Amino acid sequence: MPETLRPFAAAAILGVLCMASGALAQTPLVKDSPFQAASAPTAAAVPAAAFELTGVAVTPDGSRLCIFEAKAGHSRWIPVGATSDGIQVLSYDTARKQAVISVDGKRQTLFLHETAAAADLSAPAPATPEAKAREARLLTGDLLDIGLQQRQAYAAAKKAAGN
């Protein structure tokens, strides 16, 4: 084979091998993503709590709690003593990791959910779509908490530097 054709032949062989291995190693897409709405619940399904405490951030202005509203499908960060969209955070007990909220005049006690990192790693992975969605919400709450802490550290460093 002439010297000038060797790179082209090698590229062609590599392309054929990649296409063949890609066709064999290709896996189907996941059908039950935790980021999509769950399918219709079965009759035996247990209804989820209306509100969940999914995160806590301690700031110089006080504690902010991440309250997840299952019906609306989203969460919000609310300072202790404040009200947002009809949800009032009355108190937060750091020792017990529980919050007391009031929605439409009804008090509810919420407990902080354990993160996946603190959970028993030998436990099996969640199998139901509801459990997968809950894990995704907990991860999102943890990531928001980490981002808030990083922004606070950046602001403190900037202030200390005199900027």
N, CA and C of each residue as an Amber inpcrd file, in Angstrom:
protein
   489
   0.8500000  -1.1780000   0.0000000   0.0000000   0.0000000   0.0000000
   0.8930000   1.2370000   0.0000000   0.5860000   2.2170000  -0.8640000
   1.4010000   3.4210000  -0.9340000   1.3390000   4.1990000   0.3980000
   2.4410000   4.8790000   0.7150000   2.5620000   5.6730000   1.9540000
   1.4670000   6.7200000   2.0790000   1.0460000   7.3240000   1.0090000
   0.0710000   8.4090000   1.0780000  -1.3300000   7.9090000   1.4200000
  -1.6180000   6.6400000   1.1810000  -2.9470000   6.1050000   1.4630000
  -3.0690000   5.4840000   2.8500000  -1.9700000   5.2550000   3.5480000
  -2.0240000   4.6160000   4.8650000  -2.8880000   5.3820000   5.8720000
  -2.7560000   6.7100000   6.0230000  -3.6170000   7.4050000   7.0040000
  -5.1020000   7.2600000   6.6810000  -5.4460000   7.2830000   5.3780000
  -6.8500000   7.1450000   4.9900000  -7.3630000   5.7370000   5.2710000
  -6.5500000   4.7500000   5.0160000  -6.9470000   3.3600000   5.2710000
  -7.1210000   3.1330000   6.7690000  -6.2070000   3.6740000   7.5630000
  -6.3120000   3.5210000   9.0120000  -7.5680000   4.2050000   9.5330000
  -7.8850000   5.3770000   9.0140000  -9.0890000   6.1000000   9.4350000
 -10.3420000   5.3300000   9.0380000 -10.3440000   4.7350000   7.8520000
 -11.5000000   3.9660000   7.4080000 -11.7030000   2.7350000   8.2780000
 -10.6260000   2.0360000   8.5870000 -10.7250000   0.8490000   9.4430000
 -11.2120000   1.2440000  10.8330000 -10.6710000   2.3280000  11.3740000
 -11.0830000   2.8130000  12.6970000 -12.5600000   3.2050000  12.6920000
 -13.0090000   3.8440000  11.6320000 -14.4180000   4.2310000  11.5240000
 -15.3320000   3.0240000  11.5020000 -14.9560000   1.9930000  10.7410000
 -15.7670000   0.7750000  10.6610000 -15.8120000   0.0960000  12.0230000
 -14.6790000   0.0440000  12.7290000 -14.6410000  -0.5780000  14.0550000
 -15.4960000   0.1970000  15.0520000 -15.4220000   1.5160000  14.9880000
 -16.2210000   2.3370000  15.9090000 -17.7060000   2.1450000  15.6590000
 -18.1010000   2.1080000  14.3890000 -19.5120000   1.9210000  14.0690000
 -19.9800000   0.5440000  14.5320000 -19.1640000  -0.4760000  14.3410000
 -19.5460000  -1.8310000  14.7340000 -19.6380000  -1.9400000  16.2480000
 -18.6650000  -1.4090000  16.9680000 -18.7020000  -1.4990000  18.4270000
 -19.8080000  -0.6310000  19.0060000 -20.0900000   0.5000000  18.3630000
 -21.1790000   1.3670000  18.8340000 -22.5260000   0.6990000  18.6650000
 -22.7050000  -0.0230000  17.5930000 -23.9780000  -0.7060000  17.3670000
 -24.1670000  -1.8320000  18.3640000 -23.0820000  -2.5120000  18.7330000
 -23.1870000  -3.6090000  19.6820000 -23.3330000  -3.1150000  21.1200000
 -22.6650000  -2.0220000  21.4770000 -22.6430000  -1.5560000  22.8590000
 -23.7580000  -0.5780000  23.1770000 -24.5790000  -0.2400000  22.2250000
 -25.6270000   0.7480000  22.4490000 -26.7000000   0.1640000  23.3490000
 -27.1200000   0.9550000  24.3660000 -28.1480000   0.5120000  25.2920000
 -29.3800000   1.3880000  25.1230000 -30.5470000   0.8690000  25.4490000
 -31.7600000   1.6810000  25.3220000 -31.7890000   2.7900000  26.3620000
 -32.5560000   3.8410000  26.0710000 -32.6930000   4.9520000  26.9990000
 -33.5200000   4.5340000  28.2120000 -33.3020000   5.2200000  29.3170000
 -34.0360000   4.9410000  30.5440000 -35.4930000   5.3500000  30.3470000
 -36.4100000   4.4880000  30.7360000 -37.8390000   4.7600000  30.5670000
 -38.4180000   5.5740000  31.7200000 -37.8830000   5.3990000  32.9470000
 -38.4740000   6.0560000  34.1120000 -37.4870000   7.0520000  34.7240000
 -37.3710000   8.1950000  34.1030000 -36.4840000   9.2470000  34.5700000
 -37.0650000   9.9170000  35.8070000 -36.2370000  10.2090000  36.8470000
 -36.7550000  10.8930000  38.0300000 -37.1010000  12.3490000  37.7490000
 -36.7470000  12.8640000  36.5840000 -37.0090000  14.2530000  36.2610000
 -38.2870000  14.4350000  35.4540000 -38.9550000  13.3370000  35.1210000
 -40.2160000  13.4100000  34.4110000 -41.3410000  13.0820000  35.3790000
 -42.5530000  13.5070000  35.0370000 -43.7030000  13.2220000  35.8750000
 -43.9080000  11.7180000  35.9610000 -44.2630000  11.2640000  37.1620000
 -44.4860000   9.8440000  37.3670000 -45.7640000   9.4150000  36.6620000
 -45.8200000   8.1370000  36.3180000 -47.0300000   7.6210000  35.6980000
 -48.1590000   7.6060000  36.7200000 -49.3570000   7.3060000  36.2860000
 -50.5130000   7.3250000  37.1770000 -50.2840000   6.3860000  38.3520000
 -50.5580000   6.8460000  39.5900000 -50.3120000   6.0030000  40.7510000
 -51.2640000   4.8120000  40.7820000 -50.7860000   3.7260000  41.3460000
 -51.6200000   2.5450000  41.4880000 -52.4920000   2.6970000  42.7150000
 -53.4870000   1.8210000  42.8470000 -54.4130000   1.9160000  43.9790000
 -53.7030000   1.6690000  45.2950000 -52.6230000   0.8890000  45.2900000
 -51.9210000   0.5760000  46.5240000 -50.8880000   1.6310000  46.8920000
 -50.6820000   2.6390000  46.0460000 -49.6640000   3.6480000  46.3110000
 -50.0510000   4.5100000  47.5040000 -49.0500000   4.8450000  48.3160000
 -49.2730000   5.6960000  49.4720000 -49.1350000   7.1410000  49.0210000
 -50.0900000   8.0160000  49.3650000 -49.9840000   9.4060000  48.9350000
 -48.7800000  10.0890000  49.5800000 -48.0880000  10.8920000  48.8010000
 -46.9170000  11.6090000  49.2980000 -47.3680000  12.7760000  50.1810000
 -46.4770000  13.1900000  51.0620000 -46.7630000  14.3350000  51.9180000
 -46.8910000  15.5850000  51.0550000 -47.7440000  16.4970000  51.4870000
 -47.9700000  17.7190000  50.7120000 -46.7350000  18.6060000  50.7070000
 -45.9920000  18.6480000  51.8320000 -44.8060000  19.4780000  51.9530000
 -43.6770000  18.6570000  52.5560000 -42.4530000  18.9440000  52.1220000
 -41.2660000  18.2660000  52.6480000 -40.2020000  19.3040000  52.9540000
 -39.4430000  19.0800000  54.0250000 -38.2860000  19.9050000  54.3540000
 -37.0870000  19.2260000  53.7260000 -36.5220000  19.8370000  52.6780000
 -35.4480000  19.1810000  51.9320000 -34.0810000  19.8280000  52.0940000
 -34.0070000  20.9720000  52.7810000 -32.7080000  21.6040000  52.9690000
 -32.7600000  22.7310000  53.9790000 -31.6070000  23.0150000  54.5740000
 -31.4690000  24.1110000  55.5400000 -30.1650000  24.8310000  55.2360000
 -30.2200000  26.1460000  55.2010000 -29.0150000  26.9610000  55.0160000
 -28.9710000  28.0000000  56.1300000 -27.8470000  28.0230000  56.8380000
 -27.6620000  29.0000000  57.9020000 -26.9090000  30.1840000  57.3070000
 -27.5260000  31.3550000  57.3490000 -26.9460000  32.5650000  56.7770000
 -26.7520000  33.5890000  57.8840000 -26.0280000  34.6630000  57.6280000
 -25.8850000  35.7070000  58.6390000 -27.2320000  36.3260000  59.0360000
 -28.2090000  36.2670000  58.1410000 -29.5360000  36.8150000  58.4270000
 -30.4340000  35.8250000  59.1460000 -29.9890000  34.6020000  59.3680000
 -30.7970000  33.5630000  60.0030000 -30.8930000  32.3460000  59.1060000
 -31.6660000  31.3720000  59.5400000 -31.8090000  30.1280000  58.7770000
 -32.8400000  30.2770000  57.6690000 -32.5420000  29.6200000  56.5570000
 -33.4820000  29.5370000  55.4340000 -33.7600000  28.0630000  55.2160000
 -35.0410000  27.7420000  55.0180000 -35.4350000  26.3550000  54.8440000
 -35.9380000  26.1300000  53.4270000 -35.5660000  25.0010000  52.8650000
 -36.0470000  24.6260000  51.5380000 -37.2740000  23.7440000  51.7390000
 -38.4420000  24.2950000  51.3810000 -39.7060000  23.5810000  51.5250000
 -40.1620000  23.1450000  50.1340000 -40.3280000  21.8370000  49.9640000
 -40.7990000  21.2900000  48.6930000 -42.3030000  21.0850000  48.7780000
 -43.0310000  21.6220000  47.8050000 -44.4760000  21.4570000  47.7240000
 -44.7650000  20.4300000  46.6390000 -45.2640000  19.2630000  47.0460000
 -45.4860000  18.1640000  46.1090000 -46.5270000  18.5050000  45.0490000
 -47.6000000  19.1750000  45.4360000 -48.6710000  19.4810000  44.4870000
 -48.1730000  20.3920000  43.3630000 -47.3890000  21.4160000  43.7180000
 -46.8590000  22.3510000  42.7180000 -45.6440000  21.7660000  42.0030000
 -44.9650000  20.8170000  42.6430000 -43.8110000  20.1870000  42.0150000
 -42.5370000  21.0200000  42.0580000 -42.4570000  21.9720000  42.9880000
 -41.2210000  22.7570000  43.1080000 -40.9970000  23.1510000  44.5620000
 -39.8170000  23.6780000  44.8260000 -39.4710000  24.0800000  46.1870000
 -39.1240000  25.5560000  46.2200000 -39.0590000  26.0680000  47.4220000
 -38.6800000  27.4730000  47.6260000 -37.9070000  27.5740000  48.9360000
 -36.9980000  28.5400000  48.9950000 -36.2220000  28.8090000  50.2070000
 -36.9310000  29.9180000  50.9730000 -37.2900000  29.6450000  52.2250000
 -38.0480000  30.5920000  53.0380000 -37.2990000  30.8070000  54.3530000
 -37.0090000  32.0690000  54.7070000 -36.3760000  32.3390000  56.0060000
 -37.3330000  32.0090000  57.1540000 -36.7760000  31.6270000  58.3020000
 -37.5980000  31.3640000  59.4880000 -38.2930000  32.6640000  59.8680000
 -39.6090000  32.5860000  60.0610000 -40.4090000  33.7510000  60.4070000
 -41.0360000  34.4390000  59.2110000 -40.7020000  34.0120000  58.0240000
 -41.2200000  34.6520000  56.8050000 -42.2960000  33.7790000  56.1570000
 -43.0020000  34.3920000  55.2060000 -44.0550000  33.6990000  54.4690000
 -43.7820000  33.8400000  52.9780000 -44.0030000  32.7370000  52.2370000
 -43.8340000  32.7440000  50.7860000 -44.9240000  31.8830000  50.1770000
 -45.7090000  32.4660000  49.2860000 -46.7780000  31.7540000  48.5880000
 -47.7070000  31.0080000  49.5510000 -48.0320000  31.6480000  50.6630000
 -48.9610000  31.0570000  51.6230000 -48.3400000  30.0810000  52.5940000
 -47.0270000  29.8460000  52.4940000 -46.3350000  28.9400000  53.4060000
 -45.5400000  29.7900000  54.3950000 -45.8650000  29.6800000  55.6700000
 -45.1600000  30.4470000  56.7020000 -44.2880000  29.4920000  57.5060000
 -43.0070000  29.8170000  57.6320000 -42.0950000  29.0240000  58.4370000
 -42.1100000  29.6130000  59.8370000 -42.6500000  28.8580000  60.7920000
 -42.7900000  29.3570000  62.1560000 -41.5170000  29.1580000  62.9650000
 -40.8900000  27.9830000  62.8530000 -39.6800000  27.7280000  63.6380000
 -38.8810000  26.5950000  63.0090000 -37.6180000  26.5050000  63.4600000
 -36.7600000  25.3920000  63.0510000 -35.9070000  24.9880000  64.2450000
 -35.9210000  23.7060000  64.5880000 -35.1370000  23.1570000  65.6930000
 -33.9510000  22.4120000  65.0940000 -32.7400000  22.9800000  65.2760000
 -31.5550000  22.3680000  64.6660000 -31.2050000  21.0310000  65.2980000
 -31.4400000  20.8670000  66.5990000 -31.1020000  19.6070000  67.2570000
 -31.9780000  18.4670000  66.7490000 -33.2530000  18.7370000  66.5640000
 -34.1860000  17.7040000  66.1050000 -34.3130000  17.6660000  64.5890000
 -33.7560000  18.6740000  63.9330000 -33.8470000  18.8050000  62.4750000
 -35.2970000  18.7800000  62.0140000 -36.0980000  19.6160000  62.6490000
 -37.5070000  19.6870000  62.2890000 -37.9660000  21.1310000  62.2260000
 -38.9050000  21.3720000  61.3480000 -39.4620000  22.7020000  61.1640000
 -40.9590000  22.6470000  61.4110000 -41.4990000  23.7710000  61.8570000
 -42.9440000  23.9110000  62.0000000 -43.3690000  24.9780000  61.0040000
 -44.2980000  24.6030000  60.1170000 -44.7990000  25.5450000  59.1210000
 -46.3090000  25.6780000  59.2930000 -46.8480000  26.7250000  58.7080000
 -48.2860000  26.9440000  58.7230000 -48.7340000  27.2100000  57.2940000
 -49.7180000  26.4300000  56.8420000 -50.2840000  26.5920000  55.5070000
 -51.7970000  26.6700000  55.6780000 -52.3750000  27.7940000  55.2590000
 -53.8140000  28.0210000  55.3990000 -54.2800000  27.8540000  56.8390000
 -53.4580000  28.3210000  57.7850000 -53.8100000  28.2670000  59.1970000
 -53.6020000  26.9100000  59.8510000 -53.1220000  25.9280000  59.1080000
 -52.8940000  24.5930000  59.6580000 -51.4050000  24.3890000  59.8750000
 -51.0480000  24.0170000  61.1050000 -49.6380000  23.7740000  61.4330000
 -49.2270000  22.3670000  61.0050000 -48.0070000  22.2800000  60.5170000
 -47.4340000  20.9980000  60.1310000 -46.0020000  20.9420000  60.6270000
 -45.5890000  19.7840000  61.1020000 -44.2040000  19.5790000  61.5060000
 -43.5180000  18.7650000  60.4260000 -42.4030000  19.2960000  59.9220000
 -41.6430000  18.6310000  58.8670000 -40.2770000  18.2400000  59.4010000
 -39.8010000  17.0800000  59.0280000 -38.4840000  16.6250000  59.4380000
 -37.5330000  16.6830000  58.2500000 -36.2990000  17.0780000  58.4950000
 -35.3000000  17.1700000  57.4330000 -34.9930000  15.7730000  56.9330000
 -35.0720000  15.5980000  55.6220000 -34.8020000  14.2940000  55.0250000
 -33.3140000  14.0210000  55.0260000 -32.9780000  12.7750000  55.2450000
 -31.5820000  12.3550000  55.2340000 -31.0670000  12.3620000  53.8060000
 -29.8540000  12.8830000  53.6030000 -29.2790000  12.9080000  52.2590000
 -28.8090000  11.5210000  51.8630000 -28.6340000  11.3210000  50.5870000
 -28.1880000  10.0260000  50.0820000 -26.7910000   9.6870000  50.6010000
 -25.9330000  10.6990000  50.8180000 -24.5790000  10.4530000  51.3060000
 -24.6000000   9.9290000  52.7360000 -25.5670000  10.3670000  53.5410000
 -25.6420000   9.9380000  54.9300000 -26.3950000   8.6240000  55.0760000
 -27.0810000   8.1950000  54.0510000 -27.8680000   6.9660000  54.1090000
 -26.9500000   5.7500000  54.0740000 -27.4780000   4.6340000  54.4460000
 -26.7460000   3.3760000  54.4130000 -26.4570000   3.0130000  52.9670000
 -25.1770000   2.9480000  52.6100000 -24.8090000   2.6980000  51.2170000
 -25.0650000   1.2600000  50.7990000 -25.2700000   0.3600000  51.7670000
 -25.5590000  -1.0220000  51.4020000 -27.0340000  -1.2250000  51.0890000
 -27.8550000  -0.2200000  51.3450000 -29.2920000  -0.3240000  51.0560000
 -29.4990000  -0.3570000  49.5460000 -30.5230000  -1.0590000  49.1060000
 -30.7780000  -1.1060000  47.6560000 -31.2300000   0.2430000  47.1270000
 -31.0080000   0.4460000  45.8530000 -31.4110000   1.6980000  45.2070000
 -32.9320000   1.7860000  45.1650000 -33.4680000   3.0150000  45.2160000
 -34.9220000   3.1490000  45.1540000 -35.4680000   2.5700000  43.8560000
 -36.5820000   1.8520000  43.9800000 -37.1200000   1.1820000  42.8010000
 -38.3420000   1.8790000  42.2170000 -39.1000000   2.5760000  43.0480000
 -40.3320000   3.1870000  42.5580000 -40.0430000   4.5540000  41.9470000
 -40.8840000   4.9980000  41.0180000 -40.6990000   6.3340000  40.4400000
 -40.7900000   7.4410000  41.5000000 -41.6520000   7.2440000  42.5090000
 -41.7660000   8.2460000  43.5710000 -40.4730000   8.3410000  44.3700000
 -39.8500000   7.2030000  44.6520000 -38.5990000   7.2090000  45.3940000
 -37.4790000   7.8510000  44.5710000 -37.4670000   7.5860000  43.2800000
 -36.4600000   8.2010000  42.4130000 -36.6550000   9.7090000  42.3260000
 -37.8930000  10.1470000  42.2440000 -38.1820000  11.5860000  42.1910000
 -37.7650000  12.2440000  43.5010000 -38.0120000  11.5810000  44.6310000
 -37.6170000  12.1220000  45.9400000 -36.0990000  12.2670000  46.0220000
 -35.3730000  11.2480000  45.5700000 -33.9130000  11.3120000  45.5710000
 -33.4170000  12.4710000  44.7020000 -34.0530000  12.6780000  43.5570000
 -33.6600000  13.7820000  42.6850000 -33.9060000  15.1270000  43.3700000
 -35.0260000  15.2550000  44.0890000 -35.3130000  16.5020000  44.8130000
 -34.2930000  16.7330000  45.9300000 -33.9370000  15.6680000  46.6390000
 -32.9490000  15.8030000  47.7090000 -31.5960000  16.2270000  47.1450000
 -31.2060000  15.6530000  46.0290000 -29.9520000  16.0360000  45.3940000
 -29.9840000  17.4980000  44.9810000 -31.0940000  17.9300000  44.4030000
 -31.2320000  19.3270000  43.9850000 -31.1440000  20.2570000  45.1860000
 -31.8030000  19.9040000  46.2810000 -31.7230000  20.7160000  47.5000000
 -30.3000000  20.8120000  48.0270000 -29.5790000  19.6710000  48.0000000
 -28.1820000  19.6780000  48.4480000 -27.3190000  20.5600000  47.5570000
 -27.5180000  20.4930000  46.2540000 -26.7330000  21.3130000  45.3300000
 -27.0240000  22.7970000  45.5140000 -28.2870000  23.1400000  45.7490000
 -28.6300000  24.5440000  46.0200000 -27.9880000  25.0250000  47.3080000
 -27.9700000  24.1660000  48.3290000 -27.3540000  24.5120000  49.6080000
 -25.8530000  24.7500000  49.4380000 -25.1900000  23.8960000  48.6970000
 -23.7560000  24.0490000  48.4480000 -23.4840000  25.3500000  47.6860000
 -24.3020000  25.6390000  46.6910000 -24.1340000  26.8850000  45.9290000
 -24.3070000  28.1150000  46.8010000 -25.3000000  28.0840000  47.7060000
 -25.5250000  29.2060000  48.6160000 -24.3310000  29.4040000  49.5340000
 -23.7770000  28.3180000  50.0580000 -22.6010000  28.4090000  50.9210000
 -21.4020000  28.9710000  50.1600000 -21.2350000  28.5590000  48.9170000
 -20.1140000  29.0610000  48.1260000 -20.2720000  30.5560000  47.8280000
 -21.5080000  30.9860000  47.5260000 -21.7370000  32.4160000  47.2860000
 -21.4580000  33.2350000  48.5360000 -21.8340000  32.7240000  49.6950000
 -21.5820000  33.4240000  50.9550000 -20.0840000  33.5260000  51.2400000
 -19.3600000  32.4390000  50.9940000 -17.9130000  32.4550000  51.2100000
 -17.2380000  33.4370000  50.2540000 -17.7140000  33.4770000  49.0030000
 -17.1600000  34.4040000  48.0270000 -17.4230000  35.8490000  48.4480000
 -18.6570000  36.1400000  48.8990000 -18.9910000  37.4990000  49.3330000
 -18.1710000  37.9030000  50.5480000 -17.9610000  36.9700000  51.4810000
 -17.1620000  37.2730000  52.6720000 -15.7070000  37.5370000  52.3020000
 -15.1700000  36.7400000  51.3750000 -13.7830000  36.9230000  50.9420000
 -13.6150000  38.2600000  50.2060000 -14.6010000  38.5970000  49.3920000
 -14.5600000  39.8510000  48.6440000 -14.6270000  41.0410000  49.5970000
 -15.4860000  40.9290000  50.6260000 -15.6130000  41.9880000  51.6060000
 -14.3350000  42.1390000  52.4300000 -13.7150000  41.0270000  52.7750000
 -12.4750000  41.0510000  53.5530000 -11.3340000  41.6760000  52.7370000
 -11.3720000  41.4870000  51.4120000 -10.3380000  42.0390000  50.5580000
 -10.5510000  43.5250000  50.2960000 -11.7300000  44.0290000  50.6780000
 -12.0040000  45.4620000  50.5100000 -12.5960000  45.8140000  49.1750000
 -13.1450000  44.8730000  48.4710000 -13.7370000  45.1310000  47.1500000
 -15.2010000  45.3460000  47.2620000
